[in-house]
Amino acid sequence: MKKLVTVVLVMFLGLLPLTSMAQDLLKGNDLSAVKVDNLNDADISKLQSQLLSNNMTIDQVEQMAIAKGMSPLEFSKLKARMSSLASVSTEGNTNDKGVAGRKQDKIVNAKKDFVTGGDMTIFGSDLFDSGSLNFEPNLKLATPVNYILGPGDELAVSVYGVQEYNGNLPVSVEGKIYVPYVGQISVFGMTIEAATQKIKNSLSSIYSTINSGQSHVSVSLGSIRTIKVTIIGSKQPGNYSVSSLSTVYNALFMGGGPGINGSYRNIELLRNNKVIRIIDVYNFLLNGNQSDNVGLKDNDVIRIPSYTSRVTVEGEVKRPGVFEMKVGETFKDLLSFTSGFNELAYKGSVNVTQKTGTEFKVKDIKAGDFGSYKPLSGDVYRITKILNRFENRIEVRGAVFRPDTYSFYEGMRISNLIAKADGLKEDAYAKRARIIRLKPDLTTEIVQVNLVEALNGNTEQDVLLKKEDIVTVYSVLDFVDEFKVTVDGEIRNPGEYNFYENLSLNDLLIQAGGLSGSASKRVEIARMIKSEEIDNTNLSKAQLFNLEISPEDNEQVKNFKLEPYDVVTIRRMGMYERPESVTISGSVSYPGKYVLASKKEKVYDVITRSGGLTALANNEGVKIKRPIQQAQIEDLKAVNFSIAKRDNDTINTKVVDKLVNEVKYLTIPIDWKRILKNQNDLANVSLMAGDEIIVEKFAEGVKVAGNVLLTSEIPYVQGKSLKYYLNSAGGIDAKGWKRKAYIIYPNGRADVASHFLFFNSFPTVSPGSQIVIPEKPVAKKMTTAEIVSVGSVFVSIAGVITTFLLLNR
């Protein structure tokens, strides 16, 4: 027994340095016996708290710890342990802690989907559907002084001053905390303020400097417990785990808010089977008042009963929807829920559709009854718009300085309205003004007024106006025609121009930008014929004037005055054409552009001007590339080649598209040998602007392309037929159509194979030509059904013939 006591005593004495170190690293005298491996995480945490309370880091106490006997190896271990524990603590703080020294255990509730399909027009329903408004408690705020402690909480107790102590003390299931050297202290059901005073009194029995004020005690909430609450009548009823700092609105949000038929104004908070609070969400929605957002306690029950009364507001209010009403509330209260009438609302009365026990009925609520009328459940209120009319509007239009809408007053006359509009304009036709008046039966009438007499004081003409009158003052310009003259021909800006009195031909020519460079001196003016009587003997439709002008200075016979609707035509010079050119390229001495010297310039002329063909030229390879003219395209568009439409397109559309987008040029073959023999031969064609004469070089090869085994160029052998060149290219492939073979000669001419009975005749091959083998068209094979149909037809015909022969024996 003595040996056992001795062993225990030795172990206790051996642990004292560790305990001493764990309690006070800064004040220990001998740290040589410290073994960091024997310290647990709680000891390391106490060391961290000690350093934190003294605003020091582990690096700052390194020299002091070594001076007190702690080996550098043990200190490095201690530093590593503290760094590791700090990283874990920091990671936990990321998700669970609000501030240093306070944390909340991670709360996990079963994943639940809210019941959908509720009426979003119910006022308040969107409060609990907003993901950014969840009413979660803020752990960074100071601990509420009325916070009630219970099992699961953790208190951070610190003594600082002459004597020091730091500890995180959990509240046990019995509601007690354990303070080293002090013992257990019961804090269950106490506020944080009362618990602080009780802990301070208990510590003062151990730390004597507390009563003298040399040391101070700090108690704060380190870890917050999780409590259970029950929600009934929400979109997702059930039990929920929430923070002990949570409030009613936070729990309601977790439950999805009231169900489809749940009340927003009579939510009950039950504690110990008693209703301790009636929550009205409208207080928060309308006024921002959170007095009903009280804190929750463990095992609280939130009960959402069914609504008692709901009404609907439609029309011209700022917030239409479905609203819940309490007993005793009036229509005036309901208007405040909707934020009142909008700008277009008719406020004199409100129409309401009510439900009786057997049918509907309609009732009008006057404005004076808004404060006394009490809505009934199911009421539908319709707020209508004000009338689209004015009670004091009058309008003046036309030749006044300020045409506009003005306010009307009883006894107002037309002279008063003209004065409001700052009087008549200079072009006003004052002998007559028009008033369009709205009669009591909403039909209109016209009242004519002599403004000259009315403004001179004639009370009979200065008529009394009525509201909604529209007064129109005419302008003399309204009765003047807007005449035009037309200028066309060799003028820079042809078109129609306004006619003015005393407008001359010179004025019009200058206004139209002057004559163009191609204008001649001849000007023709056509003028319409005006007559009160019809002269059947005179067939003229217009009177013509032929004038001569000087194009250099735009002048003509002096003072020729124009009249309305005159048409001036400036003629073009007889000879005024800009030089046009053609291009010659290939094997000529001087290729390039050449201006057409005459209107009938021939191919021979231009080739001669270019120095003639060179020694390398192929005299059978002369051709002309001529651009397709727009007029030719328009002519093709006017011709319909197709019999029936196919794929929503026509043949002529395809032809035009090919010419415009693919071909773009026409090729004209030239027989140069014939031209050399006779320049008057038809082969010597006339050239057009834009033509390109191409003289090919002499080529000894023959190109073979299309559906042959090998597209190639075969050397020309005089006298050899087309078959020789096809065989030299490997022959025709399976898709080739030899009967339709054709040859393109160097000058662009093409020649195709011909057939007579069983004989085929192929064109002659010449040097530089190209043989093309086209592809056979794909023949559509008859289906089995088509073969059967054809067979049945022949059988029927055979039967008819047989019957006919038998009948004629």
ChimeraX attribute file (.defattr): number of C-alpha atoms within 10 A of each C-alpha:
attribute: neighborCount
match mode: 1-to-1
recipient: residues
	/A:1	5
	/A:2	6
	/A:3	8
	/A:4	8
	/A:5	9
	/A:6	11
	/A:7	11
	/A:8	11
	/A:9	12
	/A:10	10
	/A:11	10
	/A:12	12
	/A:13	11
	/A:14	13
	/A:15	16
	/A:16	13
	/A:17	19
	/A:18	20
	/A:19	15
	/A:20	16
	/A:21	22
	/A:22	22
	/A:23	20
	/A:24	17
	/A:25	20
	/A:26	16
	/A:27	11
	/A:28	14
	/A:29	15
	/A:30	16
	/A:31	19
	/A:32	15
	/A:33	16
	/A:34	23
	/A:35	18
	/A:36	18
	/A:37	10
	/A:38	9
	/A:39	16
	/A:40	11
	/A:41	11
	/A:42	12
	/A:43	17
	/A:44	20
	/A:45	20
	/A:46	20
	/A:47	22
	/A:48	20
	/A:49	18
	/A:50	24
	/A:51	18
	/A:52	13
	/A:53	15
	/A:54	11
	/A:55	8
	/A:56	12
	/A:57	12
	/A:58	16
	/A:59	10
	/A:60	10
	/A:61	15
	/A:62	15
	/A:63	12
	/A:64	13
	/A:65	22
	/A:66	17
	/A:67	14
	/A:68	16
	/A:69	14
	/A:70	19
	/A:71	17
	/A:72	13
	/A:73	12
	/A:74	17
	/A:75	21
	/A:76	13
	/A:77	15
	/A:78	19
	/A:79	17
	/A:80	12
	/A:81	18
	/A:82	17
	/A:83	14
	/A:84	12
	/A:85	16
	/A:86	15
	/A:87	11
	/A:88	10
	/A:89	13
	/A:90	14
	/A:91	12
	/A:92	15
	/A:93	17
	/A:94	9
	/A:95	12
	/A:96	17
	/A:97	22
	/A:98	18
	/A:99	14
	/A:100	10
	/A:101	16
	/A:102	20
	/A:103	22
	/A:104	22
	/A:105	15
	/A:106	15
	/A:107	13
	/A:108	9
	/A:109	11
	/A:110	9
	/A:111	6
	/A:112	12
	/A:113	10
	/A:114	16
	/A:115	12
	/A:116	10
	/A:117	7
	/A:118	13
	/A:119	14
	/A:120	13
	/A:121	14
	/A:122	18
	/A:123	20
	/A:124	22
	/A:125	18
	/A:126	12
	/A:127	16
	/A:128	20
	/A:129	15
	/A:130	11
	/A:131	8
	/A:132	8
	/A:133	12
	/A:134	16
	/A:135	17
	/A:136	16
	/A:137	16
	/A:138	11
	/A:139	18
	/A:140	12
	/A:141	9
	/A:142	10
	/A:143	15
	/A:144	12
	/A:145	10
	/A:146	11
	/A:147	17
	/A:148	19
	/A:149	24
	/A:150	27
	/A:151	20
	/A:152	18
	/A:153	24
	/A:154	25
	/A:155	25
	/A:156	17
	/A:157	20
	/A:158	18
	/A:159	20
	/A:160	17
	/A:161	13
	/A:162	13
	/A:163	13
	/A:164	17
	/A:165	18
	/A:166	21
	/A:167	21
	/A:168	23
	/A:169	19
	/A:170	22
	/A:171	23
	/A:172	18
	/A:173	12
	/A:174	11
	/A:175	19
	/A:176	19
	/A:177	23
	/A:178	16
	/A:179	17
	/A:180	12
	/A:181	9
	/A:182	14
	/A:183	11
	/A:184	15
	/A:185	16
	/A:186	17
	/A:187	23
	/A:188	19
	/A:189	14
	/A:190	17
	/A:191	16
	/A:192	21
	/A:193	16
	/A:194	17
	/A:195	21
	/A:196	19
	/A:197	13
	/A:198	15
	/A:199	21
	/A:200	20
	/A:201	15
	/A:202	16
	/A:203	20
	/A:204	17
	/A:205	13
	/A:206	12
	/A:207	21
	/A:208	14
	/A:209	16
	/A:210	21
	/A:211	14
	/A:212	10
	/A:213	11
	/A:214	13
	/A:215	17
	/A:216	19
	/A:217	21
	/A:218	15
	/A:219	19
	/A:220	19
	/A:221	22
	/A:222	23
	/A:223	24
	/A:224	23
	/A:225	22
	/A:226	23
	/A:227	21
	/A:228	16
	/A:229	19
	/A:230	18
	/A:231	23
	/A:232	21
	/A:233	21
	/A:234	25
	/A:235	23
	/A:236	20
	/A:237	22
	/A:238	14
	/A:239	16
	/A:240	20
	/A:241	20
	/A:242	25
	/A:243	24
	/A:244	23
	/A:245	23
	/A:246	21
	/A:247	19
	/A:248	21
	/A:249	23
	/A:250	23
	/A:251	23
	/A:252	23
	/A:253	22
	/A:254	23
	/A:255	25
	/A:256	23
	/A:257	28
	/A:258	28
	/A:259	24
	/A:260	19
	/A:261	17
	/A:262	20
	/A:263	26
	/A:264	24
	/A:265	20
	/A:266	19
	/A:267	26
	/A:268	21
	/A:269	22
	/A:270	18
	/A:271	16
	/A:272	9
	/A:273	9
	/A:274	11
	/A:275	14
	/A:276	11
	/A:277	16
	/A:278	15
	/A:279	24
	/A:280	19
	/A:281	21
	/A:282	17
	/A:283	14
	/A:284	15
	/A:285	14
	/A:286	13
	/A:287	8
	/A:288	10
	/A:289	13
	/A:290	14
	/A:291	10
	/A:292	18
	/A:293	18
	/A:294	15
	/A:295	14
	/A:296	25
	/A:297	20
	/A:298	17
	/A:299	16
	/A:300	19
	/A:301	23
	/A:302	26
	/A:303	22
	/A:304	25
	/A:305	19
	/A:306	16
	/A:307	19
	/A:308	16
	/A:309	16
	/A:310	19
	/A:311	19
	/A:312	21
	/A:313	20
	/A:314	16
	/A:315	17
	/A:316	20
	/A:317	21
	/A:318	16
	/A:319	19
	/A:320	23
	/A:321	19
	/A:322	22
	/A:323	20
	/A:324	20
	/A:325	24
	/A:326	15
	/A:327	10
	/A:328	10
	/A:329	14
	/A:330	18
	/A:331	19
	/A:332	17
	/A:333	18
	/A:334	21
	/A:335	17
	/A:336	12
	/A:337	21
	/A:338	20
	/A:339	14
	/A:340	17
	/A:341	18
	/A:342	16
	/A:343	12
	/A:344	15
	/A:345	18
	/A:346	15
	/A:347	16
	/A:348	11
	/A:349	16
	/A:350	17
	/A:351	15
	/A:352	19
	/A:353	16
	/A:354	18
	/A:355	15
	/A:356	9
	/A:357	5
	/A:358	6
	/A:359	7
	/A:360	10
	/A:361	10
	/A:362	12
	/A:363	11
	/A:364	13
	/A:365	15
	/A:366	13
	/A:367	12
	/A:368	10
	/A:369	14
	/A:370	17
	/A:371	13
	/A:372	12
	/A:373	15
	/A:374	18
	/A:375	24
	/A:376	17
	/A:377	17
	/A:378	15
	/A:379	19
	/A:380	20
	/A:381	23
	/A:382	18
	/A:383	22
	/A:384	17
	/A:385	15
	/A:386	13
	/A:387	9
	/A:388	6
	/A:389	8
	/A:390	10
	/A:391	9
	/A:392	14
	/A:393	16
	/A:394	20
	/A:395	20
	/A:396	23
	/A:397	17
	/A:398	18
	/A:399	22
	/A:400	23
	/A:401	16
	/A:402	17
	/A:403	19
	/A:404	13
	/A:405	14
	/A:406	14
	/A:407	15
	/A:408	19
	/A:409	13
	/A:410	10
	/A:411	10
	/A:412	16
	/A:413	18
	/A:414	22
	/A:415	21
	/A:416	15
	/A:417	19
	/A:418	20
	/A:419	14
	/A:420	17
	/A:421	20
	/A:422	12
	/A:423	18
	/A:424	19
	/A:425	15
	/A:426	12
	/A:427	13
	/A:428	20
	/A:429	21
	/A:430	21
	/A:431	14
	/A:432	15
	/A:433	20
	/A:434	19
	/A:435	21
	/A:436	16
	/A:437	19
	/A:438	16
	/A:439	12
	/A:440	7
	/A:441	6
	/A:442	8
	/A:443	8
	/A:444	12
	/A:445	10
	/A:446	13
	/A:447	12
	/A:448	15
	/A:449	21
	/A:450	18
	/A:451	24
	/A:452	16
	/A:453	16
	/A:454	19
	/A:455	18
	/A:456	11
	/A:457	12
	/A:458	13
	/A:459	13
	/A:460	11
	/A:461	19
	/A:462	21
	/A:463	19
	/A:464	14
	/A:465	22
	/A:466	20
	/A:467	18
	/A:468	20
	/A:469	22
	/A:470	19
	/A:471	25
	/A:472	19
	/A:473	24
	/A:474	20
	/A:475	19
	/A:476	13
	/A:477	12
	/A:478	11
	/A:479	9
	/A:480	8
	/A:481	8
	/A:482	11
	/A:483	15
	/A:484	15
	/A:485	20
	/A:486	20
	/A:487	21
	/A:488	16
	/A:489	18
	/A:490	20
	/A:491	22
	/A:492	16
	/A:493	17
	/A:494	20
	/A:495	13
	/A:496	15
	/A:497	15
	/A:498	13
	/A:499	19
	/A:500	14
	/A:501	10
	/A:502	12
	/A:503	17
	/A:504	16
	/A:505	22
	/A:506	20
	/A:507	16
	/A:508	19
	/A:509	20
	/A:510	15
	/A:511	13
	/A:512	19
	/A:513	12
	/A:514	21
	/A:515	22
	/A:516	16
	/A:517	14
	/A:518	18
	/A:519	22
	/A:520	20
	/A:521	18
	/A:522	17
	/A:523	19
	/A:524	15
	/A:525	19
	/A:526	17
	/A:527	19
	/A:528	15
	/A:529	9
	/A:530	9
	/A:531	7
	/A:532	5
	/A:533	6
	/A:534	8
	/A:535	9
	/A:536	7
	/A:537	6
	/A:538	7
	/A:539	7
	/A:540	11
	/A:541	11
	/A:542	13
	/A:543	11
	/A:544	15
	/A:545	11
	/A:546	11
	/A:547	14
	/A:548	14
	/A:549	18
	/A:550	14
	/A:551	17
	/A:552	12
	/A:553	9
	/A:554	15
	/A:555	16
	/A:556	17
	/A:557	11
	/A:558	10
	/A:559	12
	/A:560	13
	/A:561	12
	/A:562	22
	/A:563	19
	/A:564	18
	/A:565	17
	/A:566	20
	/A:567	20
	/A:568	24
	/A:569	19
	/A:570	25
	/A:571	17
	/A:572	18
	/A:573	14
	/A:574	9
	/A:575	8
	/A:576	11
	/A:577	8
	/A:578	6
	/A:579	11
	/A:580	15
	/A:581	16
	/A:582	18
	/A:583	18
	/A:584	21
	/A:585	17
	/A:586	20
	/A:587	22
	/A:588	23
	/A:589	16
	/A:590	17
	/A:591	19
	/A:592	14
	/A:593	16
	/A:594	16
	/A:595	13
	/A:596	18
	/A:597	12
	/A:598	11
	/A:599	10
	/A:600	12
	/A:601	16
	/A:602	19
	/A:603	22
	/A:604	20
	/A:605	17
	/A:606	21
	/A:607	20
	/A:608	14
	/A:609	13
	/A:610	18
	/A:611	12
	/A:612	17
	/A:613	20
	/A:614	15
	/A:615	12
	/A:616	14
	/A:617	18
	/A:618	21
	/A:619	20
	/A:620	23
	/A:621	26
	/A:622	25
	/A:623	22
	/A:624	23
	/A:625	18
	/A:626	19
	/A:627	16
	/A:628	14
	/A:629	12
	/A:630	10
	/A:631	9
	/A:632	11
	/A:633	15
	/A:634	11
	/A:635	10
	/A:636	16
	/A:637	14
	/A:638	9
	/A:639	11
	/A:640	11
	/A:641	13
	/A:642	12
	/A:643	8
	/A:644	9
	/A:645	9
	/A:646	9
	/A:647	5
	/A:648	6
	/A:649	11
	/A:650	15
	/A:651	16
	/A:652	16
	/A:653	16
	/A:654	11
	/A:655	14
	/A:656	18
	/A:657	14
	/A:658	12
	/A:659	17
	/A:660	15
	/A:661	8
	/A:662	9
	/A:663	13
	/A:664	14
	/A:665	15
	/A:666	15
	/A:667	17
	/A:668	17
	/A:669	19
	/A:670	26
	/A:671	19
	/A:672	21
	/A:673	12
	/A:674	14
	/A:675	17
	/A:676	13
	/A:677	9
	/A:678	12
	/A:679	16
	/A:680	13
	/A:681	12
	/A:682	12
	/A:683	20
	/A:684	20
	/A:685	18
	/A:686	14
	/A:687	23
	/A:688	17
	/A:689	14
	/A:690	14
	/A:691	18
	/A:692	21
	/A:693	25
	/A:694	20
	/A:695	27
	/A:696	22
	/A:697	21
	/A:698	17
	/A:699	17
	/A:700	15
	/A:701	17
	/A:702	22
	/A:703	22
	/A:704	24
	/A:705	18
	/A:706	18
	/A:707	21
	/A:708	24
	/A:709	18
	/A:710	16
	/A:711	15
	/A:712	17
	/A:713	19
	/A:714	19
	/A:715	15
	/A:716	18
	/A:717	15
	/A:718	9
	/A:719	10
	/A:720	12
	/A:721	14
	/A:722	18
	/A:723	12
	/A:724	13
	/A:725	22
	/A:726	24
	/A:727	12
	/A:728	15
	/A:729	19
	/A:730	13
	/A:731	16
	/A:732	18
	/A:733	15
	/A:734	11
	/A:735	15
	/A:736	20
	/A:737	18
	/A:738	21
	/A:739	16
	/A:740	16
	/A:741	21
	/A:742	20
	/A:743	25
	/A:744	18
	/A:745	21
	/A:746	25
	/A:747	24
	/A:748	19
	/A:749	16
	/A:750	15
	/A:751	15
	/A:752	16
	/A:753	15
	/A:754	14
	/A:755	11
	/A:756	7
	/A:757	5
	/A:758	5
	/A:759	7
	/A:760	11
	/A:761	11
	/A:762	19
	/A:763	16
	/A:764	15
	/A:765	22
	/A:766	23
	/A:767	21
	/A:768	24
	/A:769	26
	/A:770	20
	/A:771	24
	/A:772	23
	/A:773	22
	/A:774	19
	/A:775	17
	/A:776	14
	/A:777	9
	/A:778	7
	/A:779	6
	/A:780	6
	/A:781	8
	/A:782	10
	/A:783	9
	/A:784	9
	/A:785	9
	/A:786	11
	/A:787	12
	/A:788	12
	/A:789	12
	/A:790	13
	/A:791	12
	/A:792	12
	/A:793	12
	/A:794	12
	/A:795	12
	/A:796	12
	/A:797	12
	/A:798	12
	/A:799	12
	/A:800	11
	/A:801	12
	/A:802	11
	/A:803	11
	/A:804	11
	/A:805	10
	/A:806	8
	/A:807	8
	/A:808	6
	/A:809	5
